[in-house]
Amino acid sequence: METNFKIEENYAVRLNGIHIDLHNNFEFKEIVELDNIVRIEFIKSNGNWIHRNEFNKLTFIHENVNFKNLIDGDNSKFPEDENTLSGITFFSKSMREINDGFMEHSKPNENDDVIYLFENGKMFRLNCERIKLITEK
């Protein structure tokens, strides 16, 4: 798997030298599946701690997806957590029975999946050839 970004501390990514805090500054908007491409979109949150120059939208484009596991979360206690990312990680595809673990590497190994975990337990796990992060101001 190739990426144009690095994962930092399992809650953020670095793109072109810019630290992007997915947990605190962005909310999940939608996941769109078309053929073997999966797009995961985040939009800027509304908190007063968010810098005015923060990106308005982030789109992770997963190309040539050959594996996907999508699990809905539980919104009964804290529905506001549905769209808050708790972590992002690359994780070996040989351990697909583990969907809540984290690995401490910023770039994927050849046989890694990417896992997006949300505060309410929602999870997206994908394996693909390439992930391209696109930003919009």
N, C-alpha and C positions, 0 to 999 in steps of 0.2 A: 504494500500500500504506500502510495506517495501522498504527501500533504504539502501545502504552501504555508503552513503554520506550525507552531510548536505548542504543546500543552504546558502550562505552568501551574504548579501546585494543585492540580486536579480541579480547579474551579475557573481557570482563565486560559486564554491562549495568547500567543505572541505572533503578530503578523507584521512583517516589515519593521521590526523594532518597536512596535506599539503593543503595550500590555492591554488586553481587553478582558475585563472582569465580567464573565458570563453570569456568575451567581448574583452579584449585587446590582449590576447596572442594566441587565437585560431580562426580558420575559419571553418565554417560548410563545410563538404565534401560531405556527402550523407546520405540519409535515405533508409534503406532496410527493406522491409516487407516480412515476410515468415510465413505463417500460423498465429499463434497468438503471434508472436514475432516481435518486431520492434526495429531495431538497428539505432541509430543516431550517426554518426561519425564526429569528429572534428579533424583537423590537426593543428600542430603548425604554427603560422603565421611567417612572415619573417622580422618583425620589429627589428630594432637595440636595442630596449628597452627590448627585450625578453631575459631572462637569458638563458645561454647556457645549463643549466641542466634541462630546462623545458621539460615536456613530449613531445614526437613527435606526439602521437595520443591518443585520448580519444574516448571510445565507451560506450554509454549509451545503455544497453540492457534492453528492456521493455518486461517482461515475462507475459504471459497470458493476453494479451491486450483484453479488452472487449469494449472499446470505442476509436475512433480516429476521429479527425477533423483536416484536413490539408488544409491550405489556402496559395496560392501563393502570393507573394508580388509584388510590383510595381518597376520595374527596370528602368523605363524611365528616371528618373532624376539622380539617383546615383547608377549605376549598381554594383559598388564595395561594396555597403551595403548589397547585397543579402546574403552574407555568414557571416556577422557580427552579432553575438548574441547581442541583446539589453538587454534581461533579461530572467531569468528562475524563475519560481515560482510554488508553490503548490496552487491550487485554488479549492474551493468546487465544486463538480460535480452538486450540486443543482443550480448553477449559470452559466450554460453553455452558456447563451446568452452574457456573458461578457468574452471576450477573450483578453483584453488588460489591465486587472487589476493585481495588485500584492498584495500578502499577506505577512505579516512579520513573517512567521515561517519557521524554518530551516528544520524541518522534517514534512512529510505529516501527516495529520489526516486520519482517516480510510476511509472517503468518498471523498478524494481529487483526482483531476486530476493533472497532471504536464503539464505546459505550457512553451514552448520555443518560445520566440518572437525575431524577427530579425529586424534590422534597416530599411529594406525596406517594412516592414509590413507582411512578411511571418510569419506563425504561425503553430506550431504543438501542438495539445492538445491531451493527451492520458490518459486513465485510465487503470491500470493494477494491478496485484498482487504485482509485485516486479520490482524494477529498480536496475540493477547492473552496476556500473561504473568500466570499465576496462581501465587501462593505459598502454601505451607502451613507453619505452625510445628510 
